[in-house]
Amino acid sequence: MTFDEVIGQKEAKERLLQMESEQRLPHAIMLCGPAGCGKMALALAFASHLLTDGNPQATDIQRRQAEAMLSKWEHPDLHFTYPVIRPAGTSAEHKMTSDDFGREWHEMLMKGPYFTLDQWLSEMDAANQQATIGVGQSDELLRKLSLKSSQGGYKISIIWLPERMNQECANKLLKLLEEPPTQTVFILVCQEPELLLETIRSRVQRIDIKKIDTDSIRQALIEQRGIDEDSAMRIARLANGSWLNALSELDASNENHLFFDMFVMLMRLAYMRNIHDLKKWSETAAGYGREKQKRMLSYFLRLVRENFMYNFRKPELVYMSQEEENFARNFARFINEANVVEISELLQRCIRDISQNANGKIVFFDLCLKIIVLLIQK
């Protein structure tokens, strides 16, 4: 993978290449940023660069061999660490390692470098299990990195979501970072760095990755997906700096369409004060998993904001799909100065309550009743 395949992030690319060219490459780098910004894509591109061009003694044949192996993510000096689950029936004595799900990881990488934890959990058939990085993986990583480089150059360790390490694993990784093996570069790809041990954060060079600029997303949609200019621009603005969001907008079956239908139904039933059907609505919403409920409420929050901004008749301030905008033409006037703050605060309280394991039926039916009252304030 090359840096040309990374969408946007020109500044981060230049910084990584400059560190290597000036021989200032630290033994541990941590790429931090929001989901969809391309942290993993940057890590893979930089690892590929180091394993192909980072060894001045390598011959042209060796470089081509390295490129061929990297095209399939099978280079012997590239090691991946990522969170995994413990499948049902696995012996308690077995210390889980990332390699236990190596086939699934490889299949996901071959689909592309932009993915989420939810996608990875789905690849593992995780159901409701939490994925973690345990001490078995730190032991395995120590064993691998203690071996000599098979190609005579760098050994690269990419650690995806290091904040998912348990305490014992984190302590062992800390020792590795304090006394790194020869010619080894650690690349940590982190989304919530505040969850990492402070001692680990102090031993890595942190690089904050910004959201992808809108024009880069627009251009990628046109070149990679064949989207027309107008649609690409609309999707790029909606993506809010995330290539994953842009891909989600392209997926006709993505859950935002479901959330949109639920939002429209809630507002229409609340306007009609149809308590009977609102109760059915709340029971449907309560049937979703908690993470999905929170995503839906966050989507509602965004639509409330966009409908409020729609009233100002300034298109550059509004970020909606065509379907959302069509609905806003008639609905936006019901979200105004008299209720926008209270509706937003109500939705935020619902997210908090769901996060604290409140009863979903109660939370959502209470939301319905309060929306009725707030819509009257127009």
N, C-alpha and C positions, 0 to 999 in steps of 0.2 A: 504494500500500500504506500502511496506517495502523498506528499502534502497537498498536491493538486486535487486529490480526492476529498480533502477536508473542506467542508462548506464554510466560507468566510474565515474568520479568525486569523487574519493576516498578521496582526501584531504579535499574537502568541507564537505563530510559526516562526517569525523572524527572531523572536527572543530565544527560542529553543535552538535554532540553527546557529545563532550568534554565540551562544554559550559553548557549543561544541567546536565551532571554528576557532574561537579564541582560547580553546583548551581550558575553559573555566567550568567544565561540566561537573556538577556536584554528584555525589554518589547516590543521592536520593532526592527526587523531585515529587512534589504533590500538586496535581492539577485539580483545582476546585472550581465549581460552578454549578449553575442550575441544570436540571434535566433537559436534554435535547440541545445543549450548547456545543456538543462535539468533543467533550473531554476524552472519551475513549478513542474517538477517531484520531485526535492529536497524539495520544499515547501510542497507538498502533503505527501511525505514520513516523513518529520519531524513533520508535524501536526499529522499524524497518530501515530507516536511514542509518542508524548506528550499526546495524548488522550487515549492511551492504557497503556503505561508504565510510564507516567509522574505523575500518581496519586498513591502514595504508599498505600493509604487507600483502593484502589479498590480491590474487591475480584476477584477470577479467573472467576467467572460467569460474573461479570461486564466487565472484560476485553474481554471476548469472545463476549459479547453483543456489545461492542464498535467496535470490529473487524468486526462483521457482518454488523453493520451500516456503517462503513467506506468502506466496500467492495462495497457498493452502493452509497457512498458519501452522506449519509443521516443522519450523526451524528448531533444531535441538538446543539452541542457546536462548530460546525465548520461553520463559516460564510464566504461566498464568496462575493467579490466586484469586478466588472468587467465593462468595458465600454459597453454601449448599444446605440441603435439608438432610434429615436422617430418615430414609424410607422405612415404612412399616416392616417389621420382621428383621431389621438389621440388629445384629448382636450389640449389646450395650458395651461390650469390650472393644468393639471396632472403633478406632478413632477415624472419623470421617475426614477425607481430604478432598480437595477440588477435583482431583483425578477420578474420583468415584462418579463424577458426572462429566467426564472429559468428552464423551461422544456428543452429549447434548450441547455442551459449550461450543464445541467445534462447529456443529451444525448452525448454531445461532450466529457465530462470528462470520460464517460463510454467507449469511444473508445480508450482512452489512454491519458497520461499526456503530450504528445508532440504535440503541435499544434501552428498555427500562427494566427495573427490578421486577415489575409485574410480568413482563414478557419472559424473563428468566425463570421466575417461579412457575409460569405456565409450561415452559419447556421441561421442567423437572416434575410436572404433575404434583405440585406442592400442596394443593388444596388449601387448608388453613395453616399449614406449617410455616414457621419463621425460618429464614435462611441465615446461617451464621458461618463464620470462619473459626474453626476450632484449633486446638493445640496440635491435632494430628497433621494439619496443613503446615503449621510453622515447622514441625519436625521434618516433614517431607521437603519443604522449601530449603531448609538448612542442608539437608542431604544433597539435593540437586545442585545448589550453588557452591558446595564444597568441591564439586568435580571440576576438572579443567575444562575450559572452553573447547568445544569440539571443533570449532572453525578457527580458533586462534585469535579471536577478537573479543568483543564485549559479551558478557552474559547479562541478559535483561530480565528483570522480574517485574511484571505488571500486576499490581494488586488492585483489583476492582472492588470498590466500596470497603475500604479498610476499617471504616467505622463499625462494620458488622463483626469485627473480631471480638471473641470473648477475652476476659482478663488474662488468662494464662497464655493465650496465643499472642496478645498484644505485648506482653512482657518479653516473650521470646523474640518477637520481631524487633523490639527495642534493642535487644542485645545484638541482633544482626546489623541494625543500622549503626550501632556504636562501633562495631568491628566488622565492617563489610568485607566480603571475600574479594580477592583481587579482580580488577576489571569488571566489576559488577555495578550495574545501574538499576536502582529501584525507581519505578514510576508508579506512584499511588494515584488512583483516580477516585476522587472523594467528592461526595455530595453534601455531607454534613460534618465538616471538619471539627466542629465544636464537640462532637461525640468522641473524638480520638483523645488518647492520653496526651497531656500537655508535653510530656517528655518526648513523645514521638513527633509531635508538631514542631518541637524545637530542633529536631535533628533532620528535618527535610527543608528543601527550598520550595516555598509555596508560590505557585503561580495561579492567580485568579483568572479564570476564563469567563469572559463576558458573554452576554447573549449574542447570538448571531445577528448581524445587521440585516435589516429588511431587504436591502437590495441584493445581498448575496443569496438569501432564500428565494427571492423572486427569480433570480437568474438560474439557480439550481432547478427550480420547478420547470422553467422553460426548457432547459437543456437536458435534464435527466428524465423529466416526466412528460414532456411535450405539451405542457399547459399553455393556453393562449395568454397574451400579455396582460389583459384586464383581469382574468381569473387568477393568474399568478400573483399579481399585485395585491388583490383582495386577500388571498390566502396567506401571503407573506406578512401582511399587516396583522391578520388574525393570529398568526403563529407566535407573535410576541417573543421573537428571538429563539424559538425552539424548532429545530427541524422535525422533531417528533410530532409537535403540534401541527406542522404543515402536512406531514404524511397522514395524520389523523383526519384532517379536514378533507383529504382526498378520498378517504375510505368512506364509501356511502353507508356502511354498516356501523360506523363508529358510534360510541355510546352518547356522544353529544347530540345526535339526532333524537335518541330516546329522551335525553334530558330536556331538549327543546320541547318535545311533545308534552312532557310532564309539566314544564313551566307554563305552557299555553293552557293546558287543562286546569292547572291550579288557579291561574288568574281568571279564566273564564267562569269556572265554578264559583270562585270567591265573589266575583262581580254579581253573579246571579243568586248568591247566598244559598246555594244548593248544598245544604248540610249533609244530606243523605249520600250524594255522590262524592263529596269531599271526604267523608269517612272512608269510602272505598278507595279513594286516591291515597289517603294516608296509610291504609293497610297495604296497598301495592308498594309504596315507598318503603314501608317498614320491612318488606320482604327482601329488599336488597341487602347485601353485605354491608358492614359498617364503612369500609373503605369506599365502596361505591356510593353510599349515602353521602359521605363527605364530599366526594367529587361532584355529585349532583348539586349539593348546596353551594359549593364554590362556583359552579356554573351559573346557578341562579343569581348569585351575587354579581357576577360579571354582567349578566343580562340586565339586571336592575340598573347598574351603572351606565351601561350603553344606552338603555332606553331613556334615562335621565338626560344624558348628553345629546341624544337625538333631538330633543326639544330645542336645542340652541341652533339647529340648522347649519352646523359647521361639519361637513363630511370628514375633514381631516382629523376631527376629534373622536370619530365613531369607528369602532372596530367590530363589525358584525358581518356574518355571512349574508348572502342574498335572501335566504329563507328567514333569518332573524330580522333583517331590515324590512321585509315585506310585512311581518307581524307588527313591527314597531310603528309603522305608519299610522295605524289606528290605535295602538295600545300605549304608545310613549306618553301621551298626555296624562295618563293615570299615575305616572311616576314623576313627581314634581317636588318642589321645595317643601311642601307640607308633609311629605311622608318618606322621601328617599332615605333620609338618615335613619329613621325608625325601622324601615324595612331592612336596610343593610345590617343594622345592629341585631335585629331579630334573627336573620339568617346566620350571622356570626355566632349568636348564642346557641342556635341549633347545632352548628358544627362542633362547638365546645361540648354540648350535652351528649352528642353522639360519641365523641371522643372519650367521654367519661362513662361510657356504657349505659347511658340512660335508655329507658324503654322506647324503642323506635315508634311504636304506635301512638304513644302519648306525645312524643316530641312532634311528630308530623301532624297529628290532628290539632294540637295546640297551635302549630304554625298556620294551618288552614283557617282557624277561627280568628286569629289575629290579623291575617292578611285581609279578611273580610272588612274588619274595622279600619285598617289602614288605607284600603282602596277608596273608602268613602271620603277620605280627606283629600279630595281632588279639587 
